[in-house]
Amino acid sequence: MRKINYNIKEQLLKERADNRRSFAVLLDPDKIDFEQFTGFLEVAVQNQVDYFFVGGSLITEYSIDKLIAAVRQYTQIPVILFPGSSLHIDESADAILLLSLISGRNPELLIGQHVIAAPLIKRSGLEVLPTGYMLIESGRLTTVSYISNTTPIPRDKPAIAACTAAAGELLGLSHIFLDAGSGAIYPVPPRVISAVRQVVAVPILVGGGINSYEKASSALEAGADVIVVGNGIEENANLLPEIASAVRAFNERTENV
């Protein structure tokens, strides 16, 4: 199926200007049951999911192309790559979060993998979303922290998070992603989100540990532009409509202000 030119960067900026929030579902190719995937996509459409992020820190069964093809067949929801490495790039997606792990000091994830991936990305036609990726302490060692060999920013140090995000924006990164990681015990604290919101004008994406309406609402009120949920949906089938409801409630409330 032919790709649609979504211009996601402009869409996110417009939504931010309009004080509207978005909902993204992170799909890990290793955890997709393709026999039930069509039903899941129907639920996503019914609940007005805005974006699908596709990827993960560690992918052992490469089925990214199959996953994207299924999304294309049953929805018109934009597909954005969330790559764990330069191996996780597929030109059939709509865009790619070009992640620079600015919370860590691993040069491979600051620039090394990007150098390897650059020629492929340039040829792919993918819309590139330069993103400052920041890991926030979540109460346990997560896969992304282990694989990236980096230490998350302490959850009780919002000033460090704010300065890190500000540096990313000054370097020209057009999005900031605050992530507690898959399987997080605690989500990114609202005061960390708020501290980052006060110092950057770019869209802020927040994920990891958001497993309830209340946690989603708290992140939205603190300044998150996009709520990202992945692992929680795999564990709780009711979580997708619950988070979607939180995003809709926020948008309906701000429309009436």
C-alpha positions as a Markdown table, in Angstrom:
| # | Residue | x | y | z |
|---|---|---|---|---|
| 1 | Met | 0.0 | 0.0 | 0.0 |
| 2 | Arg | 1.3 | 3.5 | -0.9 |
| 3 | Lys | 2.6 | 5.5 | 2.0 |
| 4 | Ile | 0.9 | 8.8 | 3.0 |
| 5 | Asn | 3.0 | 11.9 | 3.5 |
| 6 | Tyr | 2.0 | 12.7 | 7.0 |
| 7 | Asn | 4.6 | 15.4 | 7.8 |
| 8 | Ile | 4.7 | 14.2 | 11.4 |
| 9 | Lys | 7.1 | 16.9 | 12.7 |
| 10 | Glu | 4.7 | 19.6 | 11.6 |
| 11 | Gln | 1.7 | 17.7 | 12.9 |
| 12 | Leu | 3.4 | 17.4 | 16.4 |
| 13 | Leu | 4.2 | 21.1 | 16.4 |
| 14 | Lys | 0.7 | 22.1 | 15.4 |
| 15 | Glu | -0.8 | 19.9 | 18.1 |
| 16 | Arg | 1.6 | 21.5 | 20.6 |
| 17 | Ala | 0.6 | 25.0 | 19.5 |
| 18 | Asp | -3.1 | 24.0 | 19.9 |
| 19 | Asn | -2.4 | 22.5 | 23.3 |
| 20 | Arg | -3.6 | 19.1 | 22.2 |
| 21 | Arg | -2.0 | 15.8 | 23.4 |
| 22 | Ser | -1.4 | 12.6 | 21.5 |
| 23 | Phe | -1.3 | 8.9 | 22.2 |
| 24 | Ala | 1.3 | 6.6 | 20.7 |
| 25 | Val | 1.4 | 2.8 | 21.1 |
| 26 | Leu | 4.9 | 1.1 | 21.0 |
| 27 | Leu | 4.9 | -2.2 | 19.2 |
| 28 | Asp | 7.7 | -4.6 | 19.9 |
| 29 | Pro | 8.0 | -7.0 | 16.9 |
| 30 | Asp | 9.2 | -9.8 | 19.3 |
| 31 | Lys | 6.0 | -9.6 | 21.3 |
| 32 | Ile | 3.4 | -9.4 | 18.5 |
| 33 | Asp | 1.0 | -12.3 | 18.2 |
| 34 | Phe | 0.0 | -11.9 | 14.5 |
| 35 | Glu | -3.0 | -14.2 | 14.9 |
| 36 | Gln | -4.6 | -11.7 | 17.2 |
| 37 | Phe | -3.0 | -8.6 | 15.7 |
| 38 | Thr | -5.9 | -7.6 | 13.5 |
| 39 | Gly | -8.2 | -7.5 | 16.4 |
| 40 | Phe | -5.7 | -5.3 | 18.3 |
| 41 | Leu | -5.5 | -2.9 | 15.4 |
| 42 | Glu | -9.3 | -2.6 | 15.3 |
| 43 | Val | -9.3 | -1.6 | 19.0 |
| 44 | Ala | -6.5 | 0.9 | 18.3 |
| 45 | Val | -8.5 | 2.5 | 15.5 |
| 46 | Gln | -11.7 | 2.6 | 17.6 |
| 47 | Asn | -9.8 | 4.4 | 20.4 |
| 48 | Gln | -8.1 | 6.9 | 18.1 |
| 49 | Val | -4.5 | 6.0 | 18.6 |
| 50 | Asp | -2.5 | 8.7 | 16.9 |
| 51 | Tyr | 0.8 | 6.9 | 16.2 |
| 52 | Phe | 2.4 | 3.5 | 16.2 |
| 53 | Phe | 6.0 | 3.4 | 17.3 |
| 54 | Val | 7.8 | 0.2 | 16.1 |
| 55 | Gly | 11.0 | -1.1 | 17.7 |
| 56 | Gly | 12.7 | -2.1 | 20.9 |
| 57 | Ser | 16.1 | -2.3 | 22.6 |
| 58 | Leu | 16.5 | -5.9 | 21.6 |
| 59 | Ile | 14.8 | -7.6 | 18.6 |
| 60 | Thr | 15.5 | -11.3 | 18.2 |
| 61 | Glu | 12.9 | -12.1 | 15.5 |
| 62 | Tyr | 13.0 | -9.6 | 12.7 |
| 63 | Ser | 9.4 | -9.1 | 11.7 |
| 64 | Ile | 9.3 | -5.3 | 11.4 |
| 65 | Asp | 8.3 | -5.4 | 7.8 |
| 66 | Lys | 5.5 | -7.8 | 8.4 |
| 67 | Leu | 4.3 | -5.7 | 11.3 |
| 68 | Ile | 4.2 | -2.5 | 9.3 |
| 69 | Ala | 2.5 | -4.3 | 6.4 |
| 70 | Ala | -0.3 | -5.4 | 8.8 |
| 71 | Val | -0.7 | -1.9 | 10.2 |
| 72 | Arg | -0.9 | -0.5 | 6.6 |
| 73 | Gln | -3.6 | -3.1 | 5.6 |
| 74 | Tyr | -6.0 | -2.3 | 8.5 |
| 75 | Thr | -5.3 | 1.3 | 9.6 |
| 76 | Gln | -4.1 | 4.7 | 8.4 |
| 77 | Ile | -2.2 | 5.3 | 11.6 |
| 78 | Pro | 1.3 | 6.6 | 11.0 |
| 79 | Val | 4.2 | 4.2 | 11.7 |
| 80 | Ile | 7.3 | 5.7 | 13.3 |
| 81 | Leu | 10.4 | 3.6 | 13.8 |
| 82 | Phe | 11.8 | 3.5 | 17.4 |
| 83 | Pro | 15.1 | 1.8 | 16.6 |
| 84 | Gly | 17.4 | 0.1 | 19.1 |
| 85 | Ser | 20.2 | 0.1 | 16.6 |
| 86 | Ser | 21.1 | 0.8 | 13.0 |
| 87 | Leu | 19.8 | -2.7 | 12.2 |
| 88 | His | 16.2 | -1.8 | 13.0 |
| 89 | Ile | 15.6 | 0.5 | 10.0 |
| 90 | Asp | 12.8 | -0.3 | 7.5 |
| 91 | Glu | 11.9 | 2.1 | 4.7 |
| 92 | Ser | 8.3 | 0.9 | 4.7 |
| 93 | Ala | 7.6 | 3.0 | 7.8 |
| 94 | Asp | 6.6 | 6.7 | 7.6 |
| 95 | Ala | 9.2 | 8.2 | 9.9 |
| 96 | Ile | 12.0 | 7.4 | 12.3 |
| 97 | Leu | 12.8 | 8.8 | 15.7 |
| 98 | Leu | 16.5 | 9.4 | 15.2 |
| 99 | Leu | 17.4 | 8.9 | 18.8 |
| 100 | Ser | 20.5 | 10.4 | 20.5 |
| 101 | Leu | 20.8 | 9.0 | 24.0 |
| 102 | Ile | 21.7 | 12.3 | 25.6 |
| 103 | Ser | 21.2 | 11.1 | 29.2 |
| 104 | Gly | 24.1 | 8.7 | 28.9 |
| 105 | Arg | 27.8 | 8.9 | 27.9 |
| 106 | Asn | 27.9 | 6.0 | 25.5 |
| 107 | Pro | 29.3 | 7.5 | 22.2 |
| 108 | Glu | 27.8 | 4.7 | 20.2 |
| 109 | Leu | 24.3 | 5.9 | 21.1 |
| 110 | Leu | 25.2 | 9.5 | 20.9 |
| 111 | Ile | 26.6 | 9.5 | 17.4 |
| 112 | Gly | 28.2 | 6.1 | 16.5 |
| 113 | Gln | 25.2 | 4.2 | 15.3 |
| 114 | His | 23.9 | 7.3 | 13.6 |
| 115 | Val | 27.0 | 7.4 | 11.3 |
| 116 | Ile | 26.4 | 3.8 | 10.3 |
| 117 | Ala | 22.7 | 4.4 | 9.7 |
| 118 | Ala | 23.0 | 7.7 | 7.9 |
| 119 | Pro | 23.4 | 6.5 | 4.3 |
| 120 | Leu | 20.5 | 4.1 | 4.7 |
| 121 | Ile | 18.2 | 6.7 | 6.2 |
| 122 | Lys | 19.1 | 9.2 | 3.5 |
| 123 | Arg | 18.1 | 6.7 | 0.8 |
| 124 | Ser | 15.0 | 5.5 | 2.6 |
| 125 | Gly | 12.7 | 8.5 | 2.2 |
| 126 | Leu | 11.8 | 8.2 | 5.9 |
| 127 | Glu | 10.8 | 11.5 | 7.6 |
| 128 | Val | 13.5 | 12.0 | 10.2 |
| 129 | Leu | 12.6 | 13.2 | 13.7 |
| 130 | Pro | 15.8 | 14.1 | 15.6 |
| 131 | Thr | 15.1 | 13.2 | 19.2 |
| 132 | Gly | 17.0 | 13.6 | 22.4 |
| 133 | Tyr | 16.4 | 10.3 | 24.2 |
| 134 | Met | 16.6 | 10.5 | 28.0 |
| 135 | Leu | 16.4 | 7.5 | 30.4 |
| 136 | Ile | 14.9 | 8.3 | 33.8 |
| 137 | Glu | 15.4 | 6.0 | 36.8 |
| 138 | Ser | 12.4 | 3.7 | 37.1 |
| 139 | Gly | 13.0 | 1.6 | 40.2 |
| 140 | Arg | 14.7 | -1.3 | 38.4 |
| 141 | Leu | 17.3 | -2.1 | 35.8 |
| 142 | Thr | 15.4 | -2.0 | 32.5 |
| 143 | Thr | 16.4 | -3.6 | 29.2 |
| 144 | Val | 17.2 | -0.3 | 27.6 |
| 145 | Ser | 19.5 | 0.7 | 30.4 |
| 146 | Tyr | 21.3 | -2.7 | 30.3 |
| 147 | Ile | 21.7 | -2.8 | 26.5 |
| 148 | Ser | 22.7 | 0.9 | 26.3 |
| 149 | Asn | 25.3 | 0.5 | 29.1 |
| 150 | Thr | 24.1 | 3.9 | 30.6 |
| 151 | Thr | 22.9 | 5.1 | 33.9 |
| 152 | Pro | 19.5 | 6.7 | 34.0 |
| 153 | Ile | 19.0 | 10.2 | 35.4 |
| 154 | Pro | 17.8 | 9.9 | 39.0 |
| 155 | Arg | 14.1 | 10.4 | 39.3 |
| 156 | Asp | 14.6 | 12.9 | 42.2 |
| 157 | Lys | 16.9 | 15.1 | 40.2 |
| 158 | Pro | 14.6 | 17.2 | 37.9 |
| 159 | Ala | 17.2 | 19.9 | 37.5 |
| 160 | Ile | 19.6 | 17.4 | 35.8 |
| 161 | Ala | 16.8 | 16.3 | 33.4 |
| 162 | Ala | 16.0 | 19.9 | 32.6 |
| 163 | Cys | 19.6 | 20.9 | 31.8 |
| 164 | Thr | 20.0 | 17.7 | 29.7 |
| 165 | Ala | 16.9 | 18.4 | 27.7 |
| 166 | Ala | 17.8 | 22.1 | 27.3 |
| 167 | Ala | 21.3 | 21.1 | 25.9 |
| 168 | Gly | 19.6 | 18.7 | 23.5 |
| 169 | Glu | 17.3 | 21.5 | 22.2 |
| 170 | Leu | 20.2 | 23.9 | 21.9 |
| 171 | Leu | 22.0 | 21.2 | 19.8 |
| 172 | Gly | 19.1 | 21.3 | 17.4 |
| 173 | Leu | 17.2 | 18.2 | 18.5 |
| 174 | Ser | 13.5 | 18.8 | 17.6 |
| 175 | His | 11.9 | 16.4 | 20.1 |
| 176 | Ile | 12.7 | 15.2 | 23.7 |
| 177 | Phe | 11.7 | 11.6 | 24.8 |
| 178 | Leu | 11.6 | 11.0 | 28.5 |
| 179 | Asp | 11.6 | 7.2 | 29.1 |
| 180 | Ala | 11.4 | 5.1 | 32.2 |
| 181 | Gly | 11.9 | 2.0 | 30.1 |
| 182 | Ser | 9.9 | -1.1 | 29.4 |
| 183 | Gly | 8.7 | -2.8 | 32.5 |
| 184 | Ala | 9.4 | 0.2 | 34.7 |
| 185 | Ile | 8.1 | 0.1 | 38.3 |
| 186 | Tyr | 7.7 | 3.9 | 38.4 |
| 187 | Pro | 6.9 | 6.2 | 35.5 |
| 188 | Val | 8.7 | 9.4 | 34.8 |
| 189 | Pro | 7.8 | 11.7 | 37.7 |
| 190 | Pro | 5.5 | 14.6 | 36.9 |
| 191 | Arg | 8.0 | 17.1 | 38.4 |
| 192 | Val | 10.7 | 15.8 | 36.0 |
| 193 | Ile | 8.3 | 16.3 | 33.1 |
| 194 | Ser | 7.3 | 19.8 | 34.4 |
| 195 | Ala | 11.0 | 20.8 | 34.8 |
| 196 | Val | 11.8 | 19.8 | 31.2 |
| 197 | Arg | 8.6 | 21.5 | 30.0 |
| 198 | Gln | 9.7 | 24.8 | 31.5 |
| 199 | Val | 13.0 | 24.9 | 29.6 |
| 200 | Val | 12.2 | 23.5 | 26.2 |
| 201 | Ala | 9.7 | 24.5 | 23.5 |
| 202 | Val | 10.0 | 21.3 | 21.5 |
| 203 | Pro | 7.4 | 18.4 | 21.8 |
| 204 | Ile | 8.0 | 16.1 | 24.7 |
| 205 | Leu | 7.3 | 12.4 | 24.5 |
| 206 | Val | 6.9 | 10.4 | 27.7 |
| 207 | Gly | 6.9 | 6.6 | 28.1 |
| 208 | Gly | 7.6 | 3.8 | 30.5 |
| 209 | Gly | 5.5 | 2.7 | 33.5 |
| 210 | Ile | 2.3 | 4.5 | 32.4 |
| 211 | Asn | -0.1 | 1.8 | 33.3 |
| 212 | Ser | -3.2 | 3.7 | 34.5 |
| 213 | Tyr | -5.5 | 6.6 | 33.6 |
| 214 | Glu | -4.2 | 8.5 | 36.6 |
| 215 | Lys | -0.6 | 8.2 | 35.6 |
| 216 | Ala | -1.4 | 9.2 | 32.0 |
| 217 | Ser | -3.3 | 12.2 | 33.2 |
| 218 | Ser | -0.5 | 13.3 | 35.6 |
| 219 | Ala | 2.0 | 13.1 | 32.7 |
| 220 | Leu | -0.3 | 15.2 | 30.5 |
| 221 | Glu | -0.9 | 17.8 | 33.1 |
| 222 | Ala | 2.9 | 18.1 | 33.7 |
| 223 | Gly | 3.5 | 18.9 | 30.1 |
| 224 | Ala | 3.8 | 15.7 | 28.1 |
| 225 | Asp | 2.8 | 16.2 | 24.4 |
| 226 | Val | 2.7 | 12.5 | 23.5 |
| 227 | Ile | 2.0 | 9.6 | 25.9 |
| 228 | Val | 3.8 | 6.4 | 24.8 |
| 229 | Val | 2.6 | 3.0 | 26.1 |
| 230 | Gly | 3.9 | -0.4 | 25.1 |
| 231 | Asn | 4.6 | -3.1 | 27.7 |
| 232 | Gly | 1.6 | -2.2 | 29.8 |
| 233 | Ile | -0.8 | -2.9 | 26.9 |
| 234 | Glu | 0.7 | -6.3 | 26.5 |
| 235 | Glu | -0.1 | -7.1 | 30.1 |
| 236 | Asn | -3.5 | -5.4 | 30.4 |
| 237 | Ala | -5.9 | -5.4 | 27.4 |
| 238 | Asn | -8.0 | -2.7 | 29.0 |
| 239 | Leu | -5.1 | -0.3 | 29.2 |
| 240 | Leu | -5.2 | 1.0 | 25.6 |
| 241 | Pro | -8.8 | 2.3 | 25.9 |
| 242 | Glu | -8.0 | 3.6 | 29.4 |
| 243 | Ile | -5.0 | 5.7 | 28.2 |
| 244 | Ala | -6.9 | 6.8 | 25.1 |
| 245 | Ser | -9.7 | 8.0 | 27.4 |
| 246 | Ala | -7.2 | 10.1 | 29.5 |
| 247 | Val | -5.8 | 11.8 | 26.4 |
| 248 | Arg | -9.3 | 12.5 | 25.0 |
| 249 | Ala | -10.4 | 13.9 | 28.4 |
| 250 | Phe | -7.5 | 16.3 | 28.5 |
| 251 | Asn | -8.1 | 17.5 | 25.0 |
| 252 | Glu | -11.8 | 18.0 | 25.5 |
| 253 | Arg | -11.1 | 19.9 | 28.7 |
| 254 | Thr | -8.6 | 22.3 | 27.1 |
| 255 | Glu | -10.9 | 22.8 | 24.1 |
| 256 | Asn | -13.5 | 24.2 | 26.4 |
| 257 | Val | -11.1 | 26.6 | 28.2 |
